Amino acid sequence: HEIYLSIILIGFIALTVVSFISRKIHEKSRQLNFINLQMQKVSSDAQALEEKRRNIKLIEDLTEAKDTGLYILLELHKIVPQDIELTNFDFENKKGLTLKGTSATMAGVFKFVGVLDKSNYFTNSKVKFVKKRATAEGLTDFEIFCPLKNEGARK
């Protein structure tokens, strides 16, 4: 009779331990599911924020980059004299700009080089060639290479 009572008591203790462990496992599983759900929500929000951060960084870089072609074209528009007509320009990123064009006079070409060097973007501009046309118009063709100033050297 005592053996049966001992077996029932041991069974009851074992059932209690198994029930306790099962409840703990179920609770941890529920917490893990909750955490995973929260991580999915945060992850999607984080991806959206990261995309917005990248877009803001791109816009900041574009607004701070004063040596982009657009700013250089704007500068050229401001400083090219009336007697100079630009027919071609080749922008070599971070190096310089090659300008081709015509002028009413040869002196106008060299005056233009001085104007270029006084700008905030160019330094030590060099005339590659100047040639007076043999036509009745008397125009002068030219090619000038304008190295870009370093960002720190700009005003």
DRENDO-1510 file (C-alpha; in Angstrom, 1 decimal, always signed):
<recs>
REC; n; res; u; v; w
REC; 1; HIS; +0.0; +0.0; +0.0 .
REC; 2; GLU; +2.9; +2.4; +0.9 .
REC; 3; ILE; +4.6; +1.5; -2.4 .
REC; 4; TYR; +1.5; +2.6; -4.4 .
REC; 5; LEU; +1.3; +5.8; -2.4 .
REC; 6; SER; +5.0; +6.5; -3.1 .
REC; 7; ILE; +4.5; +5.8; -6.8 .
REC; 8; ILE; +1.5; +8.2; -6.9 .
REC; 9; LEU; +3.4; +10.8; -5.0 .
REC; 10; ILE; +6.5; +10.5; -7.3 .
REC; 11; GLY; +4.1; +10.6; -10.3 .
REC; 12; PHE; +2.4; +13.8; -9.0 .
REC; 13; ILE; +5.8; +15.4; -8.4 .
REC; 14; ALA; +7.0; +14.5; -11.9 .
REC; 15; LEU; +3.7; +15.8; -13.4 .
REC; 16; THR; +4.1; +19.1; -11.5 .
REC; 17; VAL; +7.8; +19.5; -12.7 .
REC; 18; VAL; +6.8; +18.7; -16.3 .
REC; 19; SER; +3.9; +21.1; -16.1 .
REC; 20; PHE; +6.1; +23.8; -14.6 .
REC; 21; ILE; +8.8; +23.3; -17.3 .
REC; 22; SER; +6.1; +23.2; -20.1 .
REC; 23; ARG; +4.6; +26.5; -18.8 .
REC; 24; LYS; +8.0; +28.2; -18.8 .
REC; 25; ILE; +8.7; +27.0; -22.4 .
REC; 26; HIS; +5.3; +28.2; -23.6 .
REC; 27; GLU; +5.9; +31.6; -21.9 .
REC; 28; LYS; +9.3; +32.0; -23.4 .
REC; 29; SER; +8.0; +31.0; -26.8 .
REC; 30; ARG; +5.2; +33.6; -26.5 .
REC; 31; GLN; +7.8; +36.2; -25.5 .
REC; 32; LEU; +10.0; +35.2; -28.4 .
REC; 33; ASN; +7.1; +35.5; -30.9 .
REC; 34; PHE; +6.2; +39.0; -29.4 .
REC; 35; ILE; +9.8; +40.1; -29.8 .
REC; 36; ASN; +10.0; +38.8; -33.4 .
REC; 37; LEU; +6.8; +40.7; -34.2 .
REC; 38; GLN; +8.2; +43.9; -32.7 .
REC; 39; MET; +11.5; +43.5; -34.5 .
REC; 40; GLN; +9.6; +43.1; -37.9 .
REC; 41; LYS; +7.8; +46.4; -37.2 .
REC; 42; VAL; +11.0; +48.2; -36.1 .
REC; 43; SER; +12.9; +46.7; -39.1 .
REC; 44; SER; +10.4; +48.0; -41.6 .
REC; 45; ASP; +10.5; +51.4; -39.9 .
REC; 46; ALA; +14.3; +51.3; -39.8 .
REC; 47; GLN; +14.5; +50.5; -43.5 .
REC; 48; ALA; +12.2; +53.5; -44.3 .
REC; 49; LEU; +14.3; +55.8; -42.1 .
REC; 50; GLU; +17.5; +54.5; -43.7 .
REC; 51; GLU; +16.1; +55.2; -47.2 .
REC; 52; LYS; +15.2; +58.8; -46.1 .
REC; 53; ARG; +18.6; +59.3; -44.5 .
REC; 54; ARG; +20.3; +58.2; -47.8 .
REC; 55; ASN; +18.1; +60.6; -49.7 .
REC; 56; ILE; +18.9; +63.5; -47.4 .
REC; 57; LYS; +22.6; +62.7; -47.6 .
REC; 58; LEU; +22.4; +62.7; -51.4 .
REC; 59; ILE; +20.6; +66.1; -51.4 .
REC; 60; GLU; +23.2; +67.5; -48.9 .
REC; 61; ASP; +26.0; +66.2; -51.1 .
REC; 62; LEU; +24.5; +67.8; -54.2 .
REC; 63; THR; +23.9; +71.1; -52.6 .
REC; 64; GLU; +27.4; +71.2; -51.1 .
REC; 65; ALA; +29.2; +70.1; -54.2 .
REC; 66; LYS; +29.9; +73.4; -55.9 .
REC; 67; ASP; +32.2; +71.8; -58.5 .
REC; 68; THR; +29.3; +70.0; -60.3 .
REC; 69; GLY; +28.8; +70.7; -64.0 .
REC; 70; LEU; +25.7; +72.8; -63.3 .
REC; 71; TYR; +27.5; +75.2; -61.0 .
REC; 72; ILE; +30.3; +75.6; -63.4 .
REC; 73; LEU; +27.9; +76.3; -66.3 .
REC; 74; LEU; +26.2; +78.9; -64.2 .
REC; 75; GLU; +29.6; +80.5; -63.4 .
REC; 76; LEU; +30.5; +80.5; -67.1 .
REC; 77; HIS; +27.1; +82.1; -68.0 .
REC; 78; LYS; +27.9; +84.9; -65.5 .
REC; 79; ILE; +31.5; +85.6; -66.7 .
REC; 80; VAL; +31.7; +85.0; -70.4 .
REC; 81; PRO; +32.1; +88.5; -72.1 .
REC; 82; GLN; +29.7; +89.6; -74.9 .
REC; 83; ASP; +32.4; +89.3; -77.6 .
REC; 84; ILE; +33.1; +85.6; -76.8 .
REC; 85; GLU; +30.9; +82.8; -78.2 .
REC; 86; LEU; +31.5; +79.4; -76.7 .
REC; 87; THR; +30.9; +76.6; -79.3 .
REC; 88; ASN; +32.0; +73.6; -77.2 .
REC; 89; PHE; +33.0; +72.7; -73.7 .
REC; 90; ASP; +34.3; +69.5; -72.3 .
REC; 91; PHE; +34.0; +69.0; -68.5 .
REC; 92; GLU; +36.6; +66.6; -67.1 .
REC; 93; ASN; +35.3; +65.8; -63.7 .
REC; 94; LYS; +37.5; +67.1; -60.9 .
REC; 95; LYS; +40.2; +68.2; -63.3 .
REC; 96; GLY; +39.0; +71.0; -65.4 .
REC; 97; LEU; +37.1; +72.3; -68.4 .
REC; 98; THR; +38.1; +72.7; -72.0 .
REC; 99; LEU; +36.4; +75.6; -73.7 .
REC; 100; LYS; +36.3; +76.1; -77.5 .
REC; 101; GLY; +34.8; +79.1; -79.2 .
REC; 102; THR; +35.2; +82.2; -81.2 .
REC; 103; SER; +36.0; +85.8; -80.4 .
REC; 104; ALA; +35.8; +89.1; -82.3 .
REC; 105; THR; +39.5; +89.7; -81.5 .
REC; 106; MET; +42.5; +87.9; -80.4 .
REC; 107; ALA; +43.0; +90.2; -77.5 .
REC; 108; GLY; +39.5; +89.3; -76.4 .
REC; 109; VAL; +40.6; +85.7; -76.0 .
REC; 110; PHE; +43.5; +86.6; -73.6 .
REC; 111; LYS; +41.2; +89.0; -71.7 .
REC; 112; PHE; +38.8; +86.1; -71.3 .
REC; 113; VAL; +41.6; +84.0; -69.8 .
REC; 114; GLY; +42.1; +86.6; -67.2 .
REC; 115; VAL; +38.4; +86.7; -66.4 .
REC; 116; LEU; +38.4; +82.9; -66.0 .
REC; 117; ASP; +41.3; +83.0; -63.6 .
REC; 118; LYS; +39.5; +85.6; -61.4 .
REC; 119; SER; +36.5; +83.3; -61.1 .
REC; 120; ASN; +35.8; +81.2; -58.0 .
REC; 121; TYR; +36.1; +78.0; -60.1 .
REC; 122; PHE; +39.2; +78.2; -62.3 .
REC; 123; THR; +42.9; +78.8; -61.9 .
REC; 124; ASN; +45.9; +79.0; -64.2 .
REC; 125; SER; +43.8; +78.8; -67.4 .
REC; 126; LYS; +45.9; +78.0; -70.5 .
REC; 127; VAL; +45.3; +78.8; -74.1 .
REC; 128; LYS; +45.8; +75.7; -76.1 .
REC; 129; PHE; +45.5; +77.5; -79.4 .
REC; 130; VAL; +44.3; +80.8; -81.0 .
REC; 131; LYS; +43.9; +81.1; -84.7 .
REC; 132; LYS; +42.6; +84.1; -86.6 .
REC; 133; ARG; +40.2; +83.0; -89.4 .
REC; 134; ALA; +41.1; +84.0; -93.0 .
REC; 135; THR; +37.6; +85.0; -93.7 .
REC; 136; ALA; +36.0; +88.5; -94.1 .
REC; 137; GLU; +34.5; +88.2; -90.6 .
REC; 138; GLY; +37.9; +88.2; -89.0 .
REC; 139; LEU; +36.9; +86.0; -86.1 .
REC; 140; THR; +39.4; +84.3; -83.9 .
REC; 141; ASP; +39.0; +80.6; -82.9 .
REC; 142; PHE; +40.4; +79.4; -79.6 .
REC; 143; GLU; +40.7; +76.5; -77.2 .
REC; 144; ILE; +41.3; +77.1; -73.5 .
REC; 145; PHE; +41.9; +74.6; -70.7 .
REC; 146; CYS; +40.7; +75.8; -67.3 .
REC; 147; PRO; +41.9; +73.7; -64.3 .
REC; 148; LEU; +39.4; +73.7; -61.4 .
REC; 149; LYS; +40.4; +75.3; -58.1 .
REC; 150; ASN; +40.4; +73.1; -55.0 .
REC; 151; GLU; +37.2; +73.5; -52.9 .
REC; 152; GLY; +39.2; +75.1; -50.1 .
REC; 153; ALA; +40.7; +77.7; -52.4 .
REC; 154; ARG; +37.3; +79.0; -53.5 .
REC; 155; LYS; +35.8; +82.1; -52.0 .
</recs>
